[in-house]
Amino acid sequence: MGFLGRWVVLTFSIAVASYLVKGFEVENLFSALFAGAFLGFLNLFFKPILILLTLPINILTLGLFTFVINAVLLKMASGIVPGFEIIGFWPALVGAFLISIVNWVVNLILSDRPK
């Protein structure tokens, strides 16, 4: 799946999280698209650095600290993207977990297609 496909899946995941998590709000489709693009940018450039810096705690928590990193990146995106707001850390953490689950399920479904 290419860049555009990952962007659509991430945007869909953000929309699902905004529907299910209280305090995780997206005003419209354009806000979700922009949030997906900006979150993809953050995941591409900053997430590897944060994973490397927090490697000891990530090893101690058996990788669960990655959800905290994802929540921080979501909060960063909500501070920049107009129309995308996360109120508090717990909605960001639950949203990060939900976005990860939805991304995993959608990628699992799309990767099983015959080529």
C-alpha positions as CSV (number, residue, x, y, z in Angstrom):
1,M,0.0,0.0,0.0
2,G,1.4,3.3,-1.0
3,F,1.5,6.7,0.7
4,L,-2.0,7.7,-0.4
5,G,-3.5,4.4,0.9
6,R,-1.8,4.8,4.3
7,W,-3.1,8.4,4.5
8,V,-6.7,7.3,3.7
9,V,-6.4,4.5,6.3
10,L,-5.0,6.9,9.0
11,T,-7.8,9.4,8.2
12,F,-10.4,6.7,8.5
13,S,-8.8,5.7,11.9
14,I,-8.9,9.2,13.1
15,A,-12.6,9.5,12.1
16,V,-13.4,6.2,13.9
17,A,-11.6,7.4,17.0
18,S,-13.4,10.8,17.0
19,Y,-16.7,8.9,16.8
20,L,-16.0,6.5,19.7
21,V,-13.8,8.5,22.1
22,K,-15.2,11.3,24.2
23,G,-12.8,14.3,24.1
24,F,-11.4,13.3,20.7
25,E,-13.1,15.7,18.3
26,V,-12.8,16.3,14.5
27,E,-15.0,19.0,13.0
28,N,-15.2,17.9,9.4
29,L,-13.6,15.7,6.7
30,F,-11.0,18.3,5.8
31,S,-9.8,18.5,9.4
32,A,-9.5,14.7,9.5
33,L,-7.6,14.6,6.2
34,F,-5.2,17.4,7.4
35,A,-4.8,15.6,10.8
36,G,-4.0,12.4,9.0
37,A,-1.4,14.1,6.8
38,F,0.2,15.9,9.7
39,L,0.1,12.8,11.9
40,G,1.7,10.8,9.1
41,F,4.4,13.5,8.9
42,L,5.0,13.3,12.6
43,N,5.1,9.5,12.5
44,L,7.7,9.6,9.7
45,F,10.1,12.1,11.1
46,F,9.6,12.3,14.9
47,K,8.4,8.9,16.0
48,P,11.7,7.0,15.2
49,I,13.6,9.6,17.3
50,L,11.2,9.3,20.2
51,I,11.3,5.5,20.0
52,L,15.1,5.6,20.1
53,L,15.2,8.1,23.0
54,T,12.7,6.1,25.1
55,L,14.1,2.7,24.2
56,P,14.9,1.6,27.8
57,I,11.4,2.3,29.1
58,N,9.9,0.8,26.0
59,I,11.8,-2.4,26.6
60,L,10.7,-2.4,30.2
61,T,7.1,-2.0,29.3
62,L,7.3,-4.6,26.5
63,G,6.5,-2.0,23.9
64,L,3.4,-0.6,25.6
65,F,5.1,2.8,26.0
66,T,4.7,3.2,22.2
67,F,1.0,4.0,22.9
68,V,2.2,6.9,25.1
69,I,4.4,8.2,22.3
70,N,1.5,7.9,19.8
71,A,-0.7,9.8,22.3
72,V,1.9,12.6,22.5
73,L,2.1,12.8,18.7
74,L,-1.7,13.0,18.6
75,K,-1.7,15.8,21.1
76,M,1.0,17.6,19.0
77,A,-1.2,17.2,15.9
78,S,-4.2,18.5,17.7
79,G,-2.3,21.6,18.7
80,I,-1.5,22.4,15.1
81,V,-4.4,21.2,13.0
82,P,-7.5,23.5,13.1
83,G,-10.7,21.5,13.7
84,F,-8.9,18.6,15.3
85,E,-8.9,18.7,19.1
86,I,-8.1,16.3,21.8
87,I,-9.1,17.3,25.3
88,G,-6.8,15.8,27.8
89,F,-4.2,13.0,27.8
90,W,-6.5,10.0,28.4
91,P,-8.6,10.6,25.3
92,A,-5.3,10.9,23.4
93,L,-4.1,7.6,24.8
94,V,-7.4,5.8,24.1
95,G,-7.5,7.4,20.7
96,A,-3.9,6.2,20.0
97,F,-4.8,2.7,21.0
98,L,-8.0,2.8,18.9
99,I,-6.1,4.2,15.9
100,S,-3.5,1.5,16.2
101,I,-6.2,-1.2,16.3
102,V,-8.2,0.2,13.3
103,N,-5.0,0.6,11.3
104,W,-4.0,-3.0,12.1
105,V,-7.4,-4.4,11.1
106,V,-7.6,-2.4,7.9
107,N,-4.1,-3.2,6.9
108,L,-4.8,-6.9,7.6
109,I,-7.9,-6.8,5.4
110,L,-6.1,-5.0,2.6
111,S,-3.0,-7.1,2.7
112,D,-5.0,-10.3,2.2
113,R,-6.2,-9.3,-1.2
114,P,-4.9,-11.3,-4.1
115,K,-2.6,-9.4,-6.4
